[in-house]
Amino acid sequence: MQKLLSISAIFTVFALPVWAEGNVVFAECGEGGCSCLLTDLTEEEARITLGEDPPDGEGEAVLVGSEGTLSWTRMSVEDLDLLYGGSGECELALFPAIIPADGTWLGTVGARSIGANCPAGVETMVNPMLDGIAEQRQMRWEQEFHPRKISGFGPNPIQWTMVNENYFTGVMTMPDLGAAGQVSVNWVSELKTEDYVRSEVVMDILGICDVNAVVDFKRTGP
């Protein structure tokens, strides 16, 4: 099963000539090809994060992000790039670590969508998870980004996993509803510039209802 995690665009990168031994490659693919990123995750760590094993077969396992989904493949990154309309080249890149700026930061909840199959009243379940975002904070980052320092991502704890210094995925701990069904809540959070963090949340309710929301966290002053 594919994990519904929105994948943000790749910005400034440093090209490397060879793959690094033992680390998983992430290919962000869309119309026109793919961008390839060397993550900080081993395959084992990526398997735990995604919650599923790569498919059997030959070749390196690659994580693919496309149209809000995250999945495994053993297709080469060159073939992936061709599949999505690229030139057949997907040069490996590595994010430089961005140091977030201290000061006054403000969170805002942007676009959100609630699936057509969602039961009535589901928005009242989502709102408390996002209400804590829209607050002004004095941030002291200590020269390092981590989304746990922001807080306000909802009433339940989140287990964050670092993909690289600027990009984290998170799984929110949800109560066991037993026979009533399961609710999963997944986050991604990316430091895009020293003044801007973009996060997205995807809720899967009972396997039939998807809720997505975008959260922007920006520095507004000293």
Beta strands, then each sheet from edge to edge (+ up, - down):
strand 1: 3-4
strand 2: 14-15
strand 3: 23-30
strand 4: 33-42
strand 5: 62-66
strand 6: 69-73
strand 7: 92-94
strand 8: 103-114
strand 9: 136-139
strand 10: 158-164
strand 11: 167-172
strand 12: 183-193
strand 13: 196-205
strand 14: 209-221
sheet 1: 1+ 6- 5+ 3+ 4- 7- 2+
sheet 2: 9+ 8- 14+ 13- 12+ 11- 10+
end
